[in-house]
Amino acid sequence: MKSKLIKVITSSRLTYPKKPFDDTKYIRTPKTQLEGNWLESLGFHIGDRLQVDYEEGSIHIHPAPPEPDYPAEPA
């Protein structure tokens, strides 16, 4: 198994005031992103859905199982 070092960075999003004239605020949240051709070589392609399993101290990323095809209901 190969490994890559990826840093957790800051992402922020705007929160709107609950009352008029209150200050707008930004909330900082942790963020990470994966990019590179190595993802495609592992079978992760643009537009694919991913399943992220997580527990304390660990994140596992897998291709998501295909969505079931439900037959269309007759009109």
Secondary structure as the mmCIF struct_conf table of DSSP 4:
data_model
#
loop_
_struct_conf.conf_type_id
_struct_conf.id
_struct_conf.beg_label_comp_id
_struct_conf.beg_label_asym_id
_struct_conf.beg_label_seq_id
_struct_conf.end_label_comp_id
_struct_conf.end_label_asym_id
_struct_conf.end_label_seq_id
STRN STRN1 ILE A 9 THR A 15
BEND BEND1 LYS A 18 LYS A 19
TURN_TY1_P TURN_TY1_P1 PRO A 20 PHE A 21
HELX_LH_PP_P HELX_LH_PP_P1 ASP A 22 THR A 24
STRN STRN2 LYS A 25 LYS A 31
BEND BEND2 GLY A 36 GLY A 36
HELX_RH_AL_P HELX_RH_AL_P1 ASN A 37 SER A 41
TURN_TY1_P TURN_TY1_P2 LEU A 42 GLY A 43
TURN_TY1_P TURN_TY1_P3 ILE A 46 GLY A 47
STRN STRN3 LEU A 50 GLU A 55
TURN_TY1_P TURN_TY1_P4 GLU A 56 GLY A 57
STRN STRN4 SER A 58 PRO A 63
HELX_LH_PP_P HELX_LH_PP_P2 ALA A 64 PRO A 68
HELX_LH_PP_P HELX_LH_PP_P3 TYR A 70 PRO A 74
#
